[in-house]
């Protein structure tokens, strides 16, 4: 089972879902596109979902990363 104690959602839509599920207090950082709910503005930003790098995400000792297939650099 995956622990959801330290969550890093990578995009705005998924951040909203995490908060709607009542897990907002477990979010330790966010992707740049996350702007809702208002309390996410106080969280550190790990980068933009399309240009995300592993290092900033790993720096938050996360136990769960929530991302979509849109995350990451485009294939060349």
Secondary structure, 3 states (H helix, E strand, C coil): CCCCCCEEECCHHHHHHHHHCCCHHHEEEEECCCCCCHHHHHCEEEECHHHCCHHHHHCCCCCEEECCCCCCCCCC
